[in-house]
Amino acid sequence: MYKRGDFSVRIYESLAMGRIPVFINTDCILPYDHLIDWKSHVVWIDERDLSKADEILADFHSSIHPDDFIRMQVDNRELWKKYLSLSGFYDHLPKLLKGCSEVS
């Protein structure tokens, strides 16, 4: 298998299932990053902190209230439906393209 970029479909599969992905930030660009606060939808671990991933994940689970955990799961499913499902992605594509032109 060869690498086609800094990308994994697993984050989108996790969101589609209403789960909370663990995201290792390798300085990649996430879709709609100008519209979505990604750190509120994932357990965010910077690549430099990879050796502490177990601590970061444990801290996340010990610090979140069960109701907030469930709410985050529901919000993640809604995020996927709104922006990342096939229809949601194409519905918001003009915003994505506008964001790209503002960055350029």
N, C-alpha and C positions, 0 to 999 in steps of 0.2 A: 504494500500500500504506500502511496506517495502522498505527501502533504500538499494541499491546494490552498494553503493560507492559514491564518490564525483564526480557526473557526471550528465550532462543534455544533452539530444539530441537536445535541442532547439538552442544551439550555432551553430550546424551543419546545422540545418534547416534554420537558419537566413543567414548563409554564402551561402547556396545553392540558396537562393532567392536574393542574392546580396545585403544584408542588413548589417548593422553595429550592432553587438550584444553588449549589456552591459554585461560585464563579471565580476562577483564577485570572486575575487581570494581568495579561501579558502585553499591555499597552495596545490593545485592540480597540476597534471602533464598533460599538453596538448600534443596531438600527434605531432610528428616531432618538438618538442620544440628546438631541436638542429639545425633545418633548417629554422624554421619559426619565425619571429619576431612578436609574437602574439600581442604585444602592439600596433603595427601599423595596426591591423585589427579589433580591438575591442575598446570599451570604457572600460578601465581597472580600476576597483575599488578594492582596497585591502580591505579585510574583516574588518580590523581595522578602515577603513574610511567609513563604511557602513552608518553611521549616516549622512554623508555628500554626499551621492550618488546623491541627487537632485542637489547640487551645482556643483559637478563634471560633471554631464551630461549637465547642463546648460552652464558651462564653455566650454565644448567640442563644443556644438552647436554655441556658440557665437564666438569662436575663429577659426573655420574652414571656409575657403572660399567655396562658393557653388560649384565651379569647383572641388576643392579638395574632397569635400563630395561625389560628383558623381564618381570621380576617385577611391575613397576608396570603394565604392559599387561595381564598376566594378572589382577592384582588389580582393575583397572578393569572388565574384563569380568565378573568375579565380583560386583563392586559393582552393576553394572547389573542382572545377573540377580537378585540378592538383593533390591534395593530399588527399582529403576527400571523393570524390565520390567513389563508389565501385571499378571501374577500376583504378582510380588514387591511391587509397589506396594500392591496390595490386601491382601496377606498382612500387611504392616506398617502399614497405615493406622491401626489403633488406636494404635500408638506415635506416629505423626505427629500424630494428633489430641490425644493426651495431652500431647505436647510443646508444641502450640499453646496448650492450656489452661494450662500451667505458665507460659508467657510472658505471657499476658494478665493 
